[in-house]
């Protein structure tokens, strides 16, 4: 397929705003859609199976370039968002925006909004998919939203510390300090959504708790929003133990990527097994993400796709 885009109505400055330094923005569009783009001043010749949609992308970014420079990170983000200016998905999920320090939050793809809707309407939701799809961040955002609206009294974030035991024993500090590196992504999401000072106060009051999975045994968690992250690294026994911690008025989200299991190869993953066991229970939803939901550098989508083909 061959498409010609003529943007002679743009000034030289506006054209520079669109193309970026050394035409880097145009190169990003070409790489993302696997097309060839040749530019002659304000004319763009596009060749490839996705020439039409690549041309639409250039035209949409050209509108932005009239007012301001199209920055590289903004362009990369727009290229991977299903609900971006480039593609508008039919039948998008209608989901209530989540409240946070950063303002209202919604998913960047239609599938992410379906995930939020699932969390809001089910007591247990499993978010399964590759890195960069927003599984953990959106789950934490839902937890913060529920806490702020006083639907739950506590937020409890849990991760398995896969290397617990001998290897952790060589790290300095007490047990909490030893497991903190495993839980850092959860801290980062909380600080981003609520602010450092507020999160620190809530930790002091034990209204937010972050703990390794082993600490959950024997507990019953009422009126809590509980998130188990990196659940692919749980054993079936640990998964059962975690799921049976739920008390009255609680909600749980379990996230993981079954393509990145760090357990011993002879050990089954609880996340892989659990759908076969619980897949038909009402109130439990299994939500799947794929490479199209990755909201990171555009190459991450292609990396995920390449590994899928290799495996």
C-alpha positions as CSV (number, residue, x, y, z in Angstrom):
1,X,0.0,0.0,0.0
2,X,1.2,3.5,-0.9
3,X,0.0,6.8,0.6
4,X,1.0,10.4,0.0
5,X,0.6,13.1,2.7
6,X,0.9,16.7,1.7
7,X,1.4,19.1,4.6
8,X,2.4,22.3,2.6
9,X,-0.1,24.3,4.7
10,X,2.3,24.0,7.7
11,X,4.9,26.6,8.3
12,X,8.6,25.6,8.6
13,X,8.4,25.8,12.4
14,X,5.2,23.7,12.5
15,X,6.8,21.1,10.3
16,X,9.8,21.0,12.6
17,X,7.4,20.7,15.6
18,X,5.9,17.6,13.8
19,X,9.0,15.9,12.6
20,X,11.3,16.5,15.7
21,X,15.0,16.7,15.7
22,X,16.6,14.7,12.8
23,X,13.1,13.5,11.9
24,X,13.0,11.4,15.0
25,X,9.2,11.5,15.4
26,X,8.8,10.3,11.8
27,X,11.2,7.5,12.4
28,X,9.2,6.4,15.5
29,X,6.0,6.4,13.5
30,X,7.6,4.3,10.7
31,X,9.1,1.8,13.2
32,X,5.8,1.5,15.1
33,X,3.7,0.7,12.0
34,X,6.5,-1.2,10.1
35,X,6.3,1.1,7.2
36,X,8.8,3.1,5.1
37,X,8.4,6.9,5.2
38,X,10.3,9.2,2.8
39,X,10.0,13.0,3.4
40,X,10.6,15.6,0.7
41,X,10.1,18.9,2.5
42,X,6.3,18.9,3.4
43,X,5.4,15.8,1.4
44,X,5.5,12.3,3.0
45,X,5.5,9.1,0.9
46,X,4.5,6.1,3.0
47,X,4.8,2.5,1.9
48,X,3.7,-0.7,3.7
49,X,0.6,-2.7,4.7
50,X,-0.2,-0.1,7.4
51,X,0.5,3.0,5.3
52,X,-3.1,4.2,5.7
53,X,-3.1,4.3,9.5
54,X,0.5,5.6,9.6
55,X,-0.7,8.5,7.4
56,X,-3.6,9.1,9.7
57,X,-1.1,9.3,12.6
58,X,1.0,11.9,10.8
59,X,-2.1,14.0,10.0
60,X,-3.3,13.9,13.6
61,X,0.1,14.8,15.0
62,X,0.3,17.6,12.3
63,X,-2.8,19.2,14.0
64,X,-0.9,19.2,17.3
65,X,2.2,20.7,15.7
66,X,0.3,23.8,14.7
67,X,0.2,24.9,18.3
68,X,3.2,23.2,19.9
69,X,6.1,20.8,19.4
70,X,5.2,17.1,19.4
71,X,7.6,15.8,22.1
72,X,9.0,12.3,21.6
73,X,7.6,10.8,24.8
74,X,4.1,12.1,24.1
75,X,4.3,10.7,20.6
76,X,5.5,7.3,21.8
77,X,2.7,7.1,24.4
78,X,0.0,8.1,21.8
79,X,1.3,5.4,19.5
80,X,0.6,2.6,22.0
81,X,-2.7,3.9,23.4
82,X,-5.8,2.2,21.9
83,X,-7.9,5.2,23.0
84,X,-5.3,7.7,21.6
85,X,-5.8,10.3,18.9
86,X,-4.6,7.7,16.4
87,X,-7.1,4.9,16.8
88,X,-10.6,5.0,18.4
89,X,-11.9,1.7,19.4
90,X,-15.5,0.8,18.9
91,X,-17.4,-0.4,21.9
92,X,-15.2,1.2,24.5
93,X,-15.8,0.3,28.1
94,X,-17.7,3.0,30.1
95,X,-15.8,3.2,33.4
96,X,-15.9,5.6,36.3
97,X,-12.7,7.6,36.6
98,X,-10.5,6.8,39.6
99,X,-9.6,9.6,42.1
100,X,-6.0,10.2,43.1
101,X,-3.6,13.0,43.9
102,X,-2.9,13.1,40.1
103,X,-6.5,13.8,39.4
104,X,-8.9,11.4,37.6
105,X,-7.4,8.3,36.2
106,X,-8.7,6.0,33.5
107,X,-7.1,3.2,31.5
108,X,-5.1,4.2,28.5
109,X,-6.6,1.3,26.4
110,X,-10.1,-0.1,26.2
111,X,-8.9,-3.4,27.7
112,X,-7.5,-1.5,30.7
113,X,-10.9,0.2,31.3
114,X,-12.5,-3.2,31.2
115,X,-10.0,-4.3,33.8
116,X,-11.0,-1.4,36.1
117,X,-14.6,-2.2,35.5
118,X,-14.0,-5.8,36.5
119,X,-12.2,-4.7,39.7
120,X,-15.1,-2.4,40.6
121,X,-17.7,-5.1,40.0
122,X,-16.1,-8.3,41.4
123,X,-14.7,-9.2,44.8
124,X,-11.8,-11.0,43.3
125,X,-10.1,-10.1,40.0
126,X,-7.1,-11.7,38.3
127,X,-5.1,-9.4,36.0
128,X,-2.8,-11.6,33.8
129,X,-0.5,-10.4,31.1
130,X,2.9,-9.1,30.1
131,X,4.9,-6.3,31.7
132,X,3.9,-2.7,31.0
133,X,0.1,-3.4,30.7
134,X,-0.8,-1.5,33.9
135,X,-1.9,-4.5,35.9
136,X,-0.3,-3.5,39.1
137,X,-0.6,0.3,38.8
138,X,-4.3,0.3,38.0
139,X,-5.0,-2.2,40.8
140,X,-3.3,0.2,43.2
141,X,-5.2,3.1,41.7
142,X,-8.5,1.2,42.3
143,X,-7.4,0.5,45.9
144,X,-6.6,4.2,46.5
145,X,-9.9,5.2,45.0
146,X,-11.8,2.7,47.3
147,X,-9.9,3.9,50.3
148,X,-10.5,7.6,49.6
149,X,-14.3,6.9,49.2
150,X,-14.2,5.0,52.5
151,X,-15.4,1.7,50.9
152,X,-12.5,-0.1,52.6
153,X,-10.6,0.7,55.8
154,X,-7.1,-0.6,54.8
155,X,-5.0,-1.2,51.8
156,X,-2.8,-4.3,51.9
157,X,-0.2,-4.9,49.2
158,X,1.5,-8.3,49.0
159,X,4.3,-9.8,47.0
160,X,6.0,-13.2,47.1
161,X,9.7,-12.8,48.0
162,X,10.9,-15.6,45.7
163,X,14.5,-15.6,47.1
164,X,13.3,-15.7,50.7
165,X,15.6,-17.9,52.9
166,X,19.3,-18.2,52.5
167,X,19.9,-15.5,49.9
168,X,17.9,-12.9,51.9
169,X,19.9,-13.8,55.0
170,X,23.1,-12.2,53.5
171,X,21.4,-8.8,53.1
172,X,21.9,-6.2,55.9
173,X,19.1,-5.1,58.1
174,X,16.0,-6.6,59.8
175,X,13.5,-8.8,57.9
176,X,11.4,-5.8,56.7
177,X,14.5,-4.2,55.2
178,X,15.5,-7.5,53.6
179,X,12.1,-7.8,51.7
180,X,11.7,-4.1,50.9
181,X,13.5,-4.4,47.5
182,X,10.9,-6.9,46.3
183,X,8.1,-4.5,47.3
184,X,9.6,-1.3,45.8
185,X,7.2,-1.1,42.8
186,X,4.2,-1.1,45.1
187,X,5.7,1.8,47.2
188,X,6.4,3.7,43.9
189,X,2.8,3.4,42.8
190,X,1.4,4.5,46.2
191,X,3.7,7.5,46.3
192,X,2.7,8.5,42.8
193,X,-1.0,8.2,43.5
194,X,-1.2,9.6,47.1
195,X,2.0,11.5,47.7
196,X,4.9,10.6,50.0
197,X,3.7,12.4,53.1
198,X,0.2,11.0,53.1
199,X,1.4,7.5,52.4
200,X,3.9,7.8,55.3
201,X,1.2,8.9,57.7
202,X,-1.1,6.0,56.6
203,X,1.8,3.5,57.1
204,X,2.3,4.9,60.6
205,X,-1.4,4.3,61.4
206,X,-1.2,0.8,59.8
207,X,-3.9,1.8,57.3
208,X,-1.6,0.9,54.5
209,X,0.5,-2.3,54.8
210,X,3.0,-3.8,52.4
211,X,4.2,-7.3,53.3
212,X,5.7,-10.4,51.8
213,X,3.3,-13.2,51.1
214,X,4.6,-15.4,53.9
215,X,3.3,-12.8,56.4
216,X,-0.3,-13.5,55.4
217,X,-0.6,-16.9,56.8
218,X,-3.1,-17.2,59.7
219,X,-4.7,-13.7,59.1
220,X,-8.3,-12.8,58.2
221,X,-8.5,-9.4,56.4
222,X,-11.8,-7.6,56.8
223,X,-12.8,-4.3,55.1
224,X,-9.5,-4.3,53.1
225,X,-8.4,-3.9,49.5
226,X,-5.8,-6.6,49.1
227,X,-3.4,-6.8,46.1
228,X,-1.2,-9.8,45.4
229,X,1.5,-8.7,42.8
230,X,3.9,-11.0,40.9
231,X,1.5,-13.9,41.6
232,X,3.1,-16.1,39.0
233,X,5.8,-16.7,41.6
234,X,3.3,-18.2,44.1
235,X,2.9,-22.0,44.5
236,X,-0.6,-23.5,44.4
237,X,-0.5,-23.8,48.2
238,X,0.4,-20.2,48.6
239,X,-2.3,-19.0,46.2
240,X,-4.9,-21.0,48.2
241,X,-3.6,-19.5,51.4
242,X,-3.7,-16.0,50.1
243,X,-7.3,-16.3,48.6
244,X,-8.6,-17.7,51.9
245,X,-7.4,-14.6,53.8
246,X,-10.4,-12.6,52.6
247,X,-12.8,-11.4,55.2
248,X,-16.1,-9.5,55.1
249,X,-16.2,-6.3,53.1
250,X,-12.9,-7.0,51.3
251,X,-11.8,-7.0,47.7
252,X,-8.8,-8.7,46.2
253,X,-6.8,-8.2,43.0
254,X,-4.2,-10.7,41.9
255,X,-1.7,-9.7,39.2
256,X,1.0,-11.6,37.3
257,X,2.8,-12.5,34.1
258,X,2.8,-16.3,33.5
259,X,5.6,-15.9,31.0
260,X,8.0,-14.7,33.7
261,X,7.9,-17.4,36.4
262,X,10.9,-17.4,38.7
263,X,10.0,-20.6,40.6
264,X,12.0,-23.7,40.4
265,X,11.2,-25.4,37.1
266,X,9.8,-28.4,38.9
267,X,7.4,-26.2,40.9
268,X,3.9,-25.4,39.6
269,X,2.8,-21.8,39.5
270,X,-0.3,-21.0,41.6
271,X,-1.4,-18.4,39.0
272,X,-1.3,-20.9,36.2
273,X,-3.3,-23.5,38.2
274,X,-5.9,-21.2,39.8
275,X,-8.0,-20.4,36.6
276,X,-8.6,-24.2,36.2
277,X,-9.8,-24.4,39.8
278,X,-11.8,-21.2,40.2
279,X,-12.7,-20.2,36.6
280,X,-16.4,-20.9,37.0
281,X,-17.1,-19.2,40.3
282,X,-19.3,-16.1,40.2
283,X,-17.7,-13.0,41.7
284,X,-14.2,-14.1,40.5
285,X,-13.1,-12.6,37.2
286,X,-10.0,-13.5,35.1
287,X,-8.9,-10.6,33.0
288,X,-6.2,-11.1,30.3
289,X,-3.9,-8.5,28.8
290,X,-1.8,-8.8,25.7
291,X,0.9,-6.9,23.8
292,X,-1.6,-4.3,22.5
293,X,-2.1,-3.1,26.1
294,X,1.6,-2.4,26.8
295,X,1.9,1.3,27.6
296,X,5.7,1.7,27.5
297,X,8.3,2.5,24.9
298,X,6.8,1.3,21.5
299,X,9.6,-1.3,21.2
300,X,8.3,-3.1,24.3
301,X,5.2,-4.3,22.4
302,X,7.4,-5.7,19.7
303,X,9.7,-7.4,22.3
304,X,6.7,-9.1,23.9
305,X,5.4,-10.2,20.5
306,X,8.9,-11.6,19.5
307,X,9.1,-13.6,22.7
308,X,5.6,-15.0,22.1
309,X,6.5,-16.2,18.7
310,X,9.8,-17.6,20.0
311,X,8.0,-19.6,22.7
